[in-house]
């Protein structure tokens, strides 16, 4: 969502301290599940192909793939920069790795328990919601790893790595740090595209009127791309809201044949 002033306030509210430039540079791009957090989602698309699903939600723009038994969800800001990656198994098994507690850790879905995580990563522990069966660990001064465990079996069922602001928006840090930020919608429903072949960025104003469309990846037919852009020109959307105030925003729309 293009809510620049809102995101700026959010960053101030969530940051514990501003790290020096050397730390910021070192944490700018981190690979998680094959996707660079801090890099462009277009790089992930070039490597993986178009996502199977696009959705603009209160937590950001979600680009979702399924492969090798895992569902991988890259969550971006308005500029298509990946701010977090959410990974979960489609069935049982699979794993993801991350640098934590001074070494590379392999997190096995359906195997790692909350008790094991508590013991192994205690020095990095940042927040725990025992009722929700989640644990959050500080990876760097700017980034967090959130783990969700099955309430019945106590084994790992989801792993999310990203910047502190996005991890908080996803509900893995203190709830009182979250600000009322709501994404634009289409007639009261989330803006979702399934099986897209191309990618379109749409900027709308505080009244929900389309102000600019940018074809980032063609659907393969320039005429069809142009027709979609023309159709969107006549549409009005439910604008994004910050603290009950309508604001300018952005969403991503898939281009389908």
FIPA-344965 format. One record per residue: residue number from 1; x, y, z of N, C-alpha, C in turn. Coordinates in nm, 4 decimals. Layout:
  nr       nX       nY       nZ      caX      caY      caZ       cX       cY       cZ
 NUM        X        Y        Z        X        Y        Z        X        Y        Z
...
end
This chain:
  nr       nX       nY       nZ      caX      caY      caZ       cX       cY       cZ
   1   0.0818  -0.1185   0.0000   0.0000   0.0000   0.0000   0.0856   0.1240   0.0000
   2   0.0543   0.2202  -0.0825   0.1310   0.3437  -0.0804   0.0747   0.4326   0.0288
   3   0.1277   0.4165   0.1460   0.0858   0.4976   0.2588   0.2155   0.5460   0.3213
   4   0.2867   0.6296   0.2459   0.4237   0.6643   0.2818   0.4330   0.7244   0.4202
   5   0.3456   0.8233   0.4507   0.3550   0.8847   0.5817   0.3149   0.7870   0.6914
   6   0.2205   0.6988   0.6612   0.1786   0.6001   0.7596   0.2914   0.5027   0.7898
   7   0.3574   0.4555   0.6850   0.4676   0.3620   0.7052   0.5833   0.4283   0.7767
   8   0.6010   0.5582   0.7530   0.7074   0.6287   0.8235   0.6796   0.6336   0.9725
   9   0.5536   0.6617   1.0089   0.5156   0.6620   1.1496   0.5312   0.5234   1.2092
  10   0.4924   0.4215   1.1319   0.5050   0.2845   1.1785   0.6490   0.2483   1.2066
  11   0.7388   0.2890   1.1180   0.8802   0.2577   1.1367   0.9331   0.3202   1.2657
  12   0.8892   0.4445   1.2922   0.9328   0.5112   1.4149   0.8793   0.4396   1.5377
  13   0.7565   0.3933   1.5284   0.6955   0.3287   1.6440   0.7581   0.1947   1.6750
  14   0.8056   0.1247   1.5696   0.8552  -0.0103   1.5893   1.0051  -0.0189   1.6129
  15   1.0794   0.0776   1.5659   1.2254   0.0700   1.5766   1.2698   0.0913   1.7204
  16   1.3516   0.0043   1.7696   1.4075   0.0222   1.9029   1.5215   0.1218   1.9000
  17   1.5959   0.1217   1.7921   1.7073   0.2151   1.7759   1.7453   0.2156   1.6299
  18   1.8107   0.3207   1.5842   1.8579   0.3271   1.4464   2.0009   0.2763   1.4414
  19   2.0257   0.1610   1.3767   2.1604   0.1074   1.3731   2.2499   0.1909   1.2837
  20   2.3805   0.1787   1.3010   2.4723   0.2535   1.2168   2.4648   0.2069   1.0731
  21   2.5147   0.2892   0.9763   2.5068   0.2530   0.8347   2.5647   0.1166   0.8046
  22   2.6723   0.0776   0.8728   2.7350  -0.0519   0.8439   2.6391  -0.1663   0.8735
  23   2.5611  -0.1537   0.9822   2.4648  -0.2569   1.0162   2.3509  -0.2586   0.9158
  24   2.3032  -0.1391   0.8759   2.1945  -0.1326   0.7777   2.2368  -0.1980   0.6475
  25   2.3587  -0.1737   0.6027   2.4056  -0.2316   0.4775   2.4151  -0.3824   0.4873
  26   2.4604  -0.4315   0.6034   2.4803  -0.5748   0.6198   2.3487  -0.6509   0.6211
  27   2.2383  -0.5857   0.6571   2.1104  -0.6533   0.6677   2.0154  -0.6170   0.5539
  28   2.0639  -0.5493   0.4541   1.9758  -0.5015   0.3479   1.9176  -0.6145   0.2647
  29   1.9944  -0.7215   0.2397   1.9466  -0.8294   0.1551   1.9821  -0.9630   0.2195
  30   1.8817  -1.0390   0.2576   1.9013  -1.1691   0.3196   1.8155  -1.2711   0.2478
  31   1.8758  -1.3846   0.2104   1.8029  -1.4888   0.1399   1.7261  -1.5760   0.2388
  32   1.5975  -1.5951   0.2121   1.5151  -1.6843   0.2932   1.4238  -1.7616   0.1999
  33   1.4384  -1.8933   0.2000   1.3601  -1.9798   0.1109   1.3814  -1.9426  -0.0359
  34   1.5032  -1.8964  -0.0670   1.5362  -1.8648  -0.2050   1.4920  -1.7285  -0.2519
  35   1.4399  -1.6452  -0.1620   1.3942  -1.5104  -0.1976   1.4720  -1.4090  -0.1152
  36   1.5201  -1.3042  -0.1799   1.5992  -1.2029  -0.1125   1.5119  -1.1019  -0.0404
  37   1.5136  -1.1049   0.0924   1.4428  -1.0038   0.1707   1.5248  -0.8754   0.1647
  38   1.4647  -0.7694   0.1160   1.5353  -0.6445   0.0912   1.5601  -0.6218  -0.0570
  39   1.5322  -0.7232  -0.1393   1.5476  -0.7115  -0.2840   1.4125  -0.6983  -0.3530
  40   1.4144  -0.6824  -0.4851   1.2920  -0.6663  -0.5616   1.2220  -0.8007  -0.5814
  41   1.0890  -0.7998  -0.5713   1.0138  -0.9222  -0.5975   1.0254  -0.9620  -0.7442
  42   1.0617  -0.8662  -0.8306   1.0804  -0.8997  -0.9722   1.1963  -0.9969  -0.9904
  43   1.2950  -0.9909  -0.9020   1.4058  -1.0869  -0.9065   1.3546  -1.2266  -0.8744
  44   1.2667  -1.2361  -0.7763   1.2071  -1.3650  -0.7413   1.1217  -1.4178  -0.8562
  45   1.0484  -1.3283  -0.9225   0.9653  -1.3697  -1.0354   1.0522  -1.4197  -1.1506
  46   1.1656  -1.3532  -1.1728   1.2560  -1.3969  -1.2795   1.3085  -1.5371  -1.2521
  47   1.3293  -1.5697  -1.1257   1.3835  -1.7011  -1.0896   1.2758  -1.8085  -1.0799
  48   1.1575  -1.7710  -1.0316   1.0528  -1.8689  -1.0025   0.9391  -1.8713  -1.1036
  49   0.9286  -1.7674  -1.1856   0.8125  -1.7523  -1.2710   0.7054  -1.6722  -1.1989
  50   0.5952  -1.6458  -1.2655   0.4888  -1.5677  -1.2038   0.4303  -1.6425  -1.0846
  51   0.3960  -1.5701  -0.9790   0.3339  -1.6359  -0.8627   0.1964  -1.6903  -0.8985
  52   0.1505  -1.7838  -0.8199   0.0195  -1.8416  -0.8432  -0.0930  -1.7525  -0.7904
  53  -0.0552  -1.6604  -0.7022  -0.1563  -1.5733  -0.6424  -0.0945  -1.4398  -0.6053
  54  -0.1686  -1.3314  -0.6279  -0.1322  -1.1969  -0.5835  -0.2451  -1.1458  -0.4945
  55  -0.2103  -1.0794  -0.3855  -0.3137  -1.0224  -0.2998  -0.2599  -0.8994  -0.2289
  56  -0.3382  -0.7925  -0.2268  -0.3039  -0.6730  -0.1501  -0.3859  -0.6758  -0.0218
  57  -0.3153  -0.6878   0.0917  -0.3791  -0.6994   0.2226  -0.3261  -0.5909   0.3152
  58  -0.3814  -0.5841   0.4353  -0.3354  -0.4839   0.5314  -0.1874  -0.5010   0.5639
  59  -0.1365  -0.6220   0.5496   0.0021  -0.6524   0.5852   0.1005  -0.6282   0.4713
  60   0.0518  -0.5941   0.3521   0.1399  -0.5693   0.2377   0.0891  -0.6391   0.1133
  61   0.1724  -0.6399   0.0112   0.1392  -0.7066  -0.1147   0.1978  -0.8471  -0.1111
  62   0.1125  -0.9488  -0.1265   0.1535  -1.0877  -0.1124   0.1670  -1.1543  -0.2493
  63   0.2855  -1.2086  -0.2754   0.3150  -1.2831  -0.3990   0.3411  -1.4279  -0.3558
  64   0.2546  -1.5204  -0.3973   0.2588  -1.6554  -0.3421   0.2889  -1.7616  -0.4476
  65   0.3863  -1.8466  -0.4133   0.4240  -1.9612  -0.4969   0.4082  -2.0898  -0.4170
  66   0.3869  -2.2018  -0.4863   0.3952  -2.3341  -0.4242   0.4930  -2.4168  -0.5070
  67   0.5900  -2.4771  -0.4385   0.6906  -2.5594  -0.5067   0.7648  -2.6423  -0.4035
  68   0.8051  -2.7628  -0.4439   0.8855  -2.8513  -0.3588   0.8199  -2.8753  -0.2234
  69   0.6880  -2.8845  -0.2224   0.6174  -2.9148  -0.0993   0.6002  -2.7985  -0.0043
  70   0.6348  -2.6760  -0.0484   0.6243  -2.5596   0.0380   0.5406  -2.4502  -0.0276
  71   0.4705  -2.3744   0.0537   0.4051  -2.2520   0.0087   0.4930  -2.1369   0.0541
  72   0.5358  -2.0553  -0.0411   0.6261  -1.9440  -0.0120   0.5558  -1.8143  -0.0492
  73   0.5445  -1.7254   0.0476   0.4710  -1.5997   0.0303   0.5670  -1.4833   0.0524
  74   0.5985  -1.4101  -0.0549   0.6825  -1.2906  -0.0436   0.5928  -1.1704  -0.0213
  75   0.6196  -1.0950   0.0826   0.5367  -0.9801   0.1193   0.6164  -0.8532   0.0912
  76   0.5619  -0.7658   0.0068   0.6367  -0.6479  -0.0375   0.5706  -0.5178   0.0059
  77   0.6484  -0.4101  -0.0088   0.5923  -0.2763   0.0071   0.5438  -0.2260  -0.1281
  78   0.5078  -0.0991  -0.1370   0.4547  -0.0443  -0.2623   0.5565  -0.0460  -0.3755
  79   0.6844  -0.0421  -0.3411   0.7883  -0.0380  -0.4437   0.8323  -0.1770  -0.4858
  80   0.7564  -0.2785  -0.4486   0.7836  -0.4186  -0.4826   0.9119  -0.4707  -0.4189
  81   0.9528  -0.4094  -0.3088   1.0678  -0.4577  -0.2328   1.0180  -0.5588  -0.1302
  82   1.0804  -0.6753  -0.1263   1.0384  -0.7811  -0.0351   1.0750  -0.7423   0.1080
  83   0.9754  -0.7364   0.1949   0.9976  -0.7015   0.3356   0.9906  -0.8230   0.4266
  84   0.9276  -0.9316   0.3810   0.9219  -1.0545   0.4603   0.8895  -1.1716   0.3691
  85   0.9282  -1.2911   0.4134   0.8959  -1.4142   0.3412   0.8345  -1.5124   0.4411
  86   0.7174  -1.5634   0.4074   0.6399  -1.6538   0.4929   0.6413  -1.7919   0.4274
  87   0.6882  -1.8934   0.5002   0.7022  -2.0275   0.4441   0.6253  -2.1285   0.5292
  88   0.5488  -2.2158   0.4642   0.4749  -2.3215   0.5342   0.4711  -2.4453   0.4458
  89   0.4699  -2.5641   0.5047   0.4618  -2.6865   0.4240   0.3219  -2.7061   0.3682
  90   0.3146  -2.7630   0.2485   0.1847  -2.7946   0.1910   0.1237  -2.9177   0.2574
  91   0.2107  -3.0058   0.3024   0.1653  -3.1245   0.3741   0.2509  -3.1431   0.4967
  92   0.3375  -3.2427   0.4933   0.4327  -3.2654   0.6013   0.5734  -3.2630   0.5444
  93   0.6691  -3.2310   0.6300   0.8078  -3.2301   0.5872   0.8500  -3.0977   0.5278
  94   0.9759  -3.0945   0.4824   1.0321  -2.9727   0.4276   1.1024  -2.8923   0.5350
  95   1.1862  -2.8014   0.4927   1.2602  -2.7192   0.5887   1.3030  -2.5893   0.5237
  96   1.3511  -2.4979   0.6065   1.4068  -2.3720   0.5612   1.5217  -2.3405   0.6553
  97   1.6207  -2.2648   0.6077   1.7357  -2.2348   0.6923   1.7550  -2.0849   0.7060
  98   1.8187  -2.0444   0.8170   1.8414  -1.9034   0.8460   1.9582  -1.8912   0.9426
  99   2.0298  -1.7796   0.9339   2.1358  -1.7509   1.0304   2.0725  -1.7040   1.1607
 100   2.0975  -1.7772   1.2687   2.0397  -1.7416   1.3979   2.1281  -1.7973   1.5079
 101   2.1450  -1.7201   1.6136   2.2265  -1.7617   1.7294   2.3682  -1.7970   1.6870
 102   2.4204  -1.7216   1.5903   2.5597  -1.7362   1.5530   2.5912  -1.8440   1.4520
 103   2.4905  -1.9149   1.4007   2.5200  -2.0162   1.3001   2.3983  -2.0423   1.2119
 104   2.4227  -2.1143   1.1043   2.3136  -2.1467   1.0117   2.2256  -2.2533   1.0745
 105   2.0973  -2.2229   1.0862   2.0034  -2.3149   1.1491   1.9083  -2.3726   1.0449
 106   1.8874  -2.5040   1.0502   1.7890  -2.5691   0.9638   1.6620  -2.5888   1.0445
 107   1.5528  -2.5318   0.9984   1.4255  -2.5394   1.0673   1.3369  -2.6398   0.9946
 108   1.3160  -2.7557   1.0553   1.2415  -2.8636   0.9904   1.0946  -2.8587   1.0305
 109   1.0075  -2.8418   0.9327   0.8637  -2.8405   0.9596   0.8178  -2.9794   1.0053
 110   0.7315  -2.9805   1.1041   0.6812  -3.1072   1.1544   0.7779  -3.1819   1.2437
 111   0.8951  -3.1240   1.2685   0.9979  -3.1900   1.3504   1.0401  -3.1015   1.4676
 112   1.0834  -2.9785   1.4378   1.1275  -2.8865   1.5421   1.0112  -2.8528   1.6356
 113   1.0337  -2.8660   1.7659   0.9292  -2.8338   1.8628   0.9546  -2.6967   1.9243
 114   0.8514  -2.6400   1.9858   0.8661  -2.5110   2.0518   0.9673  -2.5193   2.1651
 115   0.9669  -2.6300   2.2376   1.0614  -2.6466   2.3481   1.2051  -2.6493   2.2964
 116   1.2265  -2.7162   2.1836   1.3609  -2.7212   2.1248   1.4042  -2.5833   2.0781
 117   1.3125  -2.5096   2.0177   1.3447  -2.3742   1.9713   1.3774  -2.2840   2.0899
 118   1.2982  -2.2949   2.1967   1.3228  -2.2144   2.3162   1.4629  -2.2395   2.3708
 119   1.5029  -2.3643   2.3724   1.6334  -2.4002   2.4273   1.7481  -2.3573   2.3357
 120   1.7299  -2.3772   2.2050   1.8386  -2.3507   2.1100   1.8581  -2.2022   2.0814
 121   1.7488  -2.1257   2.0833   1.7568  -1.9866   2.0389   1.7263  -1.8873   2.1512
 122   1.7442  -1.9283   2.2748   1.7057  -1.8448   2.3886   1.7747  -1.7086   2.3875
 123   1.8998  -1.7034   2.3429   1.9727  -1.5767   2.3437   1.9170  -1.4768   2.2428
 124   1.8434  -1.5265   2.1424   1.7868  -1.4388   2.0395   1.6391  -1.4106   2.0619
 125   1.5816  -1.4680   2.1691   1.4378  -1.4550   2.1925   1.3977  -1.3088   2.2081
 126   1.2910  -1.2690   2.1368   1.2430  -1.1314   2.1398   1.1012  -1.1228   2.1951
 127   1.0149  -1.2156   2.1544   0.8756  -1.2105   2.1975   0.8132  -1.3485   2.1820
 128   0.7219  -1.3823   2.2716   0.6497  -1.5087   2.2623   0.5037  -1.4858   2.2951
 129   0.4172  -1.5460   2.2167   0.2739  -1.5452   2.2449   0.2351  -1.6905   2.2680
 130   0.2326  -1.7314   2.3940   0.2086  -1.8711   2.4263   0.0683  -1.9155   2.3862
 131  -0.0279  -1.8239   2.3942  -0.1643  -1.8593   2.3554  -0.1745  -1.8865   2.2057
 132  -0.0974  -1.8120   2.1269  -0.0997  -1.8292   1.9809   0.0041  -1.9296   1.9334
 133   0.0859  -1.9825   2.0268   0.1890  -2.0807   1.9950   0.2913  -2.0253   1.8951
 134   0.3356  -1.9034   1.9189   0.4362  -1.8424   1.8331   0.5568  -1.7972   1.9149
 135   0.6721  -1.7925   1.8494   0.7949  -1.7412   1.9076   0.8578  -1.6474   1.8051
 136   0.9155  -1.5373   1.8523   0.9808  -1.4422   1.7627   1.1227  -1.4177   1.8122
 137   1.2189  -1.4250   1.7191   1.3605  -1.4125   1.7529   1.4234  -1.2992   1.6732
 138   1.5097  -1.2211   1.7375   1.5808  -1.1151   1.6683   1.7008  -1.1752   1.5953
 139   1.7012  -1.1588   1.4645   1.8123  -1.2094   1.3832   1.9210  -1.1032   1.3724
 140   1.8807  -0.9799   1.3426   1.9698  -0.8642   1.3385   1.8942  -0.7486   1.4044
 141   1.9566  -0.6333   1.4234   1.8816  -0.5201   1.4804   1.7611  -0.4780   1.3972
 142   1.7566  -0.5194   1.2711   1.6458  -0.4789   1.1839   1.5504  -0.5917   1.1474
 143   1.5896  -0.7166   1.1706   1.5112  -0.8284   1.1198   1.4752  -0.9284   1.2295
 144   1.3648  -0.9984   1.2041   1.3119  -1.0948   1.3005   1.2759  -1.2253   1.2296
 145   1.2792  -1.3337   1.3075   1.2309  -1.4634   1.2617   1.1150  -1.5031   1.3518
 146   1.0001  -1.5291   1.2916   0.8824  -1.5707   1.3681   0.8502  -1.7159   1.3346
 147   0.8267  -1.7963   1.4373   0.7941  -1.9375   1.4200   0.6577  -1.9658   1.4810
 148   0.5752  -2.0398   1.4092   0.4437  -2.0818   1.4589   0.4448  -2.2333   1.4774
 149   0.3876  -2.2788   1.5873   0.3872  -2.4213   1.6197   0.2442  -2.4730   1.6288
 150   0.2266  -2.5989   1.5910   0.0951  -2.6612   1.5951   0.0481  -2.6708   1.7403
 151  -0.0721  -2.6226   1.7703  -0.1187  -2.6234   1.9094  -0.1374  -2.7631   1.9683
 152  -0.1518  -2.8633   1.8817  -0.1731  -3.0003   1.9309  -0.0429  -3.0788   1.9430
 153   0.0384  -3.0743   1.8378   0.1612  -3.1544   1.8362   0.2848  -3.0760   1.8799
 154   0.2747  -2.9429   1.8842   0.3840  -2.8554   1.9267   0.5009  -2.8539   1.8280
 155   0.4791  -2.8964   1.7025   0.5871  -2.8944   1.6039   0.5699  -2.7758   1.5094
 156   0.6810  -2.7378   1.4475   0.6838  -2.6196   1.3604   0.5901  -2.6351   1.2414
 157   0.5068  -2.5310   1.2183   0.4165  -2.5346   1.1031   0.4321  -2.4139   1.0106
 158   0.5062  -2.3097   1.0542   0.5246  -2.1911   0.9718   0.6475  -2.1150   1.0181
 159   0.7228  -2.0570   0.9232   0.8388  -1.9742   0.9559   0.8339  -1.8479   0.8721
 160   0.8523  -1.7329   0.9358   0.8464  -1.6044   0.8671   0.9699  -1.5235   0.9029
 161   1.0399  -1.4758   0.8012   1.1573  -1.3904   0.8230   1.1317  -1.2564   0.7555
 162   1.1634  -1.1465   0.8259   1.1439  -1.0158   0.7638   1.1846  -0.9022   0.8543
 163   1.1585  -0.7804   0.8098   1.1931  -0.6641   0.8910   1.0947  -0.6510   1.0066
 164   1.1352  -0.5783   1.1094   1.0557  -0.5702   1.2316   0.9161  -0.5132   1.2076
 165   0.9056  -0.4127   1.1217   0.7762  -0.3529   1.0964   0.6777  -0.4517   1.0371
 166   0.7241  -0.5285   0.9376   0.6352  -0.6248   0.8724   0.6020  -0.7406   0.9652
 167   0.6998  -0.7889   1.0396   0.6745  -0.8965   1.1348   0.5706  -0.8525   1.2380
 168   0.5757  -0.7261   1.2785   0.4758  -0.6746   1.3722   0.3377  -0.6685   1.3071
 169   0.3315  -0.6193   1.1827   0.2030  -0.6138   1.1124   0.1409  -0.7522   1.0965
 170   0.2260  -0.8541   1.0844   0.1784  -0.9912   1.0700   0.1326  -1.0495   1.2033
 171   0.1553  -0.9756   1.3124   0.1044  -1.0185   1.4419   0.2004  -1.0964   1.5284
 172   0.3308  -1.0920   1.4953   0.4274  -1.1716   1.5703   0.5066  -1.0926   1.6741
 173   0.4788  -0.9640   1.6871   0.5381  -0.8836   1.7932   0.4244  -0.8234   1.8754
 174   0.4560  -0.7406   1.9713   0.3545  -0.6874   2.0617   0.2396  -0.6214   1.9856
 175   0.1185  -0.6621   2.0172   0.0016  -0.6109   1.9458  -0.0163  -0.4612   1.9651
 176   0.0291  -0.4072   2.0791   0.0063  -0.2649   2.1022   0.0979  -0.1761   2.0202
 177   0.1923  -0.2390   1.9450   0.2769  -0.1604   1.8559   0.2143  -0.1445   1.7179
 178   0.1080  -0.2185   1.6910   0.0476  -0.2154   1.5592  -0.0416  -0.0931   1.5423
 179  -0.0375  -0.0338   1.4251  -0.1184   0.0842   1.3949  -0.2330   0.0456   1.3008
 180  -0.3444   0.1182   1.3047  -0.4604   0.0844   1.2208  -0.4365   0.1194   1.0745
 181  -0.3831   0.0256   1.0010  -0.3490   0.0446   0.8604  -0.4299  -0.0546   0.7778
 182  -0.5085  -0.0052   0.6828  -0.5959  -0.0930   0.6057  -0.5746  -0.0731   0.4559
 183  -0.5578  -0.1835   0.3860  -0.5283  -0.1816   0.2426  -0.6491  -0.1397   0.1604
 184  -0.6254  -0.0925   0.0374  -0.7382  -0.0668  -0.0527  -0.8087  -0.1979  -0.0852
 185  -0.9368  -0.1893  -0.1188  -1.0137  -0.3081  -0.1521  -1.0980  -0.2830  -0.2766
 186  -1.1547  -0.3904  -0.3279  -1.2422  -0.3832  -0.4446  -1.3831  -0.4198  -0.3997
 187  -1.4662  -0.3180  -0.3796  -1.6048  -0.3369  -0.3349  -1.6109  -0.4188  -0.2054
 188  -1.5246  -0.3829  -0.1117  -1.5273  -0.4464   0.0192  -1.4531  -0.5774   0.0294
 189  -1.3880  -0.6190  -0.0779  -1.3139  -0.7454  -0.0762  -1.1664  -0.7219  -0.1090
 190  -1.0759  -0.8077  -0.0561  -0.9334  -0.7936  -0.0890  -0.9098  -0.8035  -0.2387
 191  -0.8105  -0.7326  -0.2866  -0.7754  -0.7345  -0.4288  -0.6829  -0.8528  -0.4531
 192  -0.7333  -0.9543  -0.5203  -0.6616  -1.0810  -0.5381  -0.6613  -1.1188  -0.6856
 193  -0.5483  -1.1723  -0.7332  -0.5387  -1.2237  -0.8701  -0.4841  -1.3658  -0.8633
 194  -0.5457  -1.4574  -0.9378  -0.5019  -1.5963  -0.9404  -0.4405  -1.6311  -1.0749
 195  -0.3322  -1.7071  -1.0716  -0.2632  -1.7553  -1.1919  -0.2346  -1.6444  -1.2929
 196  -0.1752  -1.5343  -1.2510  -0.1470  -1.4250  -1.3462  -0.0332  -1.4599  -1.4410
 197  -0.0366  -1.3977  -1.5585   0.0711  -1.4136  -1.6564   0.1578  -1.2887  -1.6640
 198   0.1052  -1.1774  -1.6149   0.1792  -1.0522  -1.6140   0.1495  -0.9767  -1.4862
 199   0.2152  -0.8615  -1.4704   0.2030  -0.7875  -1.3451   0.1806  -0.6396  -1.3721
 200   0.0773  -0.5849  -1.3083   0.0397  -0.4449  -1.3252   0.0375  -0.3766  -1.1886
 201   0.1008  -0.2603  -1.1796   0.0943  -0.1794  -1.0585  -0.0105  -0.0705  -1.0795
 202  -0.0966  -0.0514  -0.9797  -0.2031   0.0476  -0.9895  -0.1940   0.1431  -0.8706
 203  -0.1845   0.2736  -0.8974  -0.1829   0.3761  -0.7937  -0.3178   0.4461  -0.7925
 204  -0.3788   0.4556  -0.6737  -0.5080   0.5225  -0.6619  -0.4973   0.6371  -0.5614
 205  -0.5899   0.7326  -0.5727  -0.5865   0.8455  -0.4798  -0.6733   0.8159  -0.3577
 206  -0.6889   0.9158  -0.2716  -0.7614   0.8949  -0.1468  -0.9116   0.8762  -0.1676
 207  -0.9592   0.8979  -0.2898  -1.0994   0.8706  -0.3206  -1.1182   0.7352  -0.3888
 208  -1.0077   0.6640  -0.4130  -1.0149   0.5338  -0.4767  -1.0119   0.5398  -0.6276
 209  -0.9842   0.6587  -0.6823  -0.9793   0.6764  -0.8278  -0.8407   0.6384  -0.8792
 210  -0.8364   0.5606  -0.9869  -0.7094   0.5185  -1.0458  -0.6384   0.6390  -1.1063
 211  -0.5135   0.6618  -1.0648  -0.4365   0.7746  -1.1138  -0.3214   0.7323  -1.2053
 212  -0.2741   0.6095  -1.1886  -0.1623   0.5651  -1.2716  -0.1567   0.4131  -1.2742
 213  -0.1325   0.3575  -1.3930  -0.1106   0.2144  -1.4079   0.0260   0.1928  -1.4739
 214   0.0999   0.0958  -1.4245   0.2319   0.0658  -1.4789   0.2420  -0.0835  -1.5046
 215   0.2622  -0.1220  -1.6305   0.2807  -0.2630  -1.6633   0.4246  -0.2993  -1.6295
 216   0.4437  -0.3785  -1.5245   0.5780  -0.4201  -1.4834   0.6242  -0.5431  -1.5604
 217   0.5289  -0.6341  -1.5856   0.5574  -0.7543  -1.6643   0.4386  -0.7798  -1.7556
 218   0.4614  -0.7844  -1.8846   0.3527  -0.8039  -1.9788   0.2916  -0.9427  -1.9653
 219   0.1630  -0.9511  -1.9951   0.0966  -1.0803  -1.9958   0.1208  -1.1572  -2.1241
 220   0.1975  -1.0987  -2.2152   0.2306  -1.1658  -2.3407   0.1618  -1.1064  -2.4617
 221   0.0616  -1.0237  -2.4380  -0.0131  -0.9611  -2.5467  -0.0270  -0.8124  -2.5149
 222   0.0526  -0.7262  -2.5777   0.0471  -0.5826  -2.5490  -0.0920  -0.5236  -2.5646
 223  -0.1693  -0.5733  -2.6600  -0.3052  -0.5220  -2.6796  -0.3933  -0.5555  -2.5587
 224  -0.3757  -0.6767  -2.5060  -0.4533  -0.7170  -2.3883  -0.4099  -0.6360  -2.2669
 225  -0.2798  -0.6092  -2.2563  -0.2303  -0.5249  -2.1468  -0.2968  -0.3878  -2.1517
 226  -0.2996  -0.3298  -2.2715  -0.3567  -0.1960  -2.2888  -0.5065  -0.1958  -2.2590
 227  -0.5749  -0.3042  -2.2967  -0.7196  -0.3128  -2.2714  -0.7485  -0.3176  -2.1219
 228  -0.6649  -0.3897  -2.0477  -0.6838  -0.3972  -1.9035  -0.6606  -0.2605  -1.8395
 229  -0.5561  -0.1919  -1.8833  -0.5272  -0.0586  -1.8308  -0.6449   0.0350  -1.8578
 230  -0.7005   0.0294  -1.9785  -0.8137   0.1151  -2.0140  -0.9352   0.0832  -1.9278
 231  -0.9576  -0.0464  -1.9017  -1.0725  -0.0859  -1.8194  -1.0565  -0.0364  -1.6766
 232  -0.9338  -0.0419  -1.6251  -0.9095   0.0026  -1.4882  -0.9277   0.1528  -1.4733
 233  -0.9044   0.2267  -1.5821  -0.9211   0.3727  -1.5774  -1.0623   0.4125  -1.5356
 234  -1.1574   0.3264  -1.5661  -1.2973   0.3589  -1.5372  -1.3430   0.3054  -1.4011
 235  -1.2539   0.2383  -1.3297  -1.2900   0.1762  -1.2025  -1.2632   0.2682  -1.0845
 236  -1.3382   0.2478  -0.9787  -1.3136   0.3144  -0.8511  -1.3035   0.2070  -0.7430
 237  -1.2056   0.2206  -0.6558  -1.1810   0.1220  -0.5513  -1.2066   0.1821  -0.4130
 238  -1.2158   0.0954  -0.3147  -1.2243   0.1416  -0.1765  -1.0843   0.1867  -0.1363
 239  -1.0651   0.3127  -0.1023  -0.9291   0.3612  -0.0738  -0.8702   0.3011   0.0534
 240  -0.7389   0.3047   0.0613  -0.6716   0.2617   0.1833  -0.7043   0.3595   0.2955
 241  -0.6942   0.3111   0.4188  -0.7247   0.3962   0.5337  -0.6149   0.3825   0.6384
 242  -0.5781   0.4946   0.6941  -0.4814   0.4966   0.8036  -0.5419   0.5783   0.9167
 243  -0.5608   0.5103   1.0323  -0.6225   0.5773   1.1469  -0.7550   0.6415   1.1067
 244  -0.8352   0.5655   1.0274  -0.9683   0.6096   0.9832  -0.9645   0.7285   0.8873
 245  -0.8487   0.7555   0.8289  -0.8375   0.8623   0.7297  -0.8040   0.8000   0.5939
 246  -0.8750   0.8403   0.4903  -0.8476   0.7897   0.3562  -0.7146   0.8441   0.3055
 247  -0.6343   0.7573   0.2444  -0.5022   0.7977   0.1966  -0.4748   0.7368   0.0590
 248  -0.3785   0.7944  -0.0113  -0.3354   0.7398  -0.1401  -0.2736   0.6023  -0.1174
 249  -0.2850   0.5162  -0.2178  -0.2318   0.3811  -0.1991  -0.1986   0.3162  -0.3324
 250  -0.1451   0.1958  -0.3219  -0.1024   0.1180  -0.4386  -0.1488  -0.0260  -0.4211
 251  -0.1838  -0.0912  -0.5326  -0.2017  -0.2362  -0.5282  -0.1457  -0.2968  -0.6557
 252  -0.1211  -0.4286  -0.6518  -0.0708  -0.5006  -0.7683  -0.1801  -0.5914  -0.8218
 253  -0.1910  -0.5941  -0.9523  -0.2966  -0.6707  -1.0192  -0.2320  -0.7621  -1.1218
 254  -0.2747  -0.8867  -1.1236  -0.2226  -0.9793  -1.2219  -0.2856  -0.9564  -1.3584
 255  -0.2085  -0.9791  -1.4629  -0.2583  -0.9715  -1.5996  -0.2800  -1.1147  -1.6478
 256  -0.4011  -1.1472  -1.6856  -0.4336  -1.2819  -1.7320  -0.4808  -1.2750  -1.8772
 257  -0.4627  -1.3839  -1.9525  -0.5026  -1.3848  -2.0931  -0.6522  -1.3604  -2.1098
end
